[in-house]
Amino acid sequence: RISIFHYPWADVGPEATALALGVFVAARGEYVPAVLGGTNIGRDADTIAAMAGSMAGALHGSNAVPEQWRRRINVVRGHCIRSTADTDLAELARDLHAALLAKADGV
């Protein structure tokens, strides 16, 4: 049931976190430079870019993501997990936010 019984890359997490924070700071919190910097820094570039971009997105909101990029990443393709195919991430985020607000209001 478990495909990997141990995590063979235990050193990657701390390194990627430190590099993502460094890229985020170097990009001055701006989304596009943070993502591109994370992509181009090497090592675990997809993770570093995702973390740096997530921090910049949290700082500036979803409008920080260029529209051209948003159109390409908004709907999940479902290549790895087929049941996620056609999930609209913006819609999911709105639904989760509404559920959180409803829970906070005691609904």
N, C-alpha and C positions, 0 to 999 in steps of 0.2 A: 504493500500500500504506500510505502514511502520510497521515492525514487533515489534520494540521497540520504544515507544514514548519518553522515557527518558533513559539516560545512568546511570544505577544504580551503576556502579563501578567507579565513578569519582576519587576515591582515588587510583585506581590501576595504572593509567597512570603515574603519577609522581613517584610513588614507583617503578614501573617496569623500568622506565628510569634511576633512580638513581642506582638501583641494576645492570642494564645492564652496565652502565658506570663503576661501581665498579668492576664487573666481568671482563670487558675489560681491565681495568688497572691492576688488579691482574694477568691476563693472559699475561700481557705485550704485548697486541695486537696480540697475536698468535691465529689463527683461532680455532684449535681443542680445546685447553684449554678454550677458551672463550665460545664456544658452550657447552662443557661439564660442565663448571662451571655454566653457565646460566641454564642448565637443572637440575643440582643438587642443586641449591640454594633454590629451593622450591618456594612457592607463585605462581606467574603467570609464571611458568618456561618456557612454550613454547614461550611466548612473550619475556622474558628476554634472552633466548638463541638465539632467532631470531635476536634481536637487537644487542647483543654482537657479534654474528657471522657476522651480516651485517657490523658492524664497522670494524671488523678484515678483512673481505673480501674487503671492500673498501680500506683498508690500503695496503693489499698485493695482491689483484687481485683474479680472479677466481681460479688460480692454488693453492691457499691456501686451497681450499676444497679438501680433499683426494678423489682420483679417485673413490674409492669404494662408498663413500657418494654421489659423483656427479652422478654416474650412477643411484642411487636410487631416487634422488630428481630432476633430470633434466627435466623429462617429467611429466607434470601435469596429474593426473589421472582423474580429473573431477568429483569427488564424490559429492562435494557441488554445483559446477556450471558446469553442464554437457557440456555446450558449450566450456569450456576450455580444455576438454579432449584431450589428445595427443599434447598439446602445448609444444614445446621444448623451455625451458626457455633460454638456451644459444643462440639459433637461434633468439628468440624474442629480447634478449638483443643486439645481433649484429645488427639486423634490426633497433632497436630504436637508437642505436649509429650512424649507417649510416645515418638515417634520420636527426639526430641532426647535424651531420657534413655537410650534404647537405644544411640544413637550414642556418647554419653558413656561408657557402660559397655562399649563395644567390641563390641556385639552386631551 
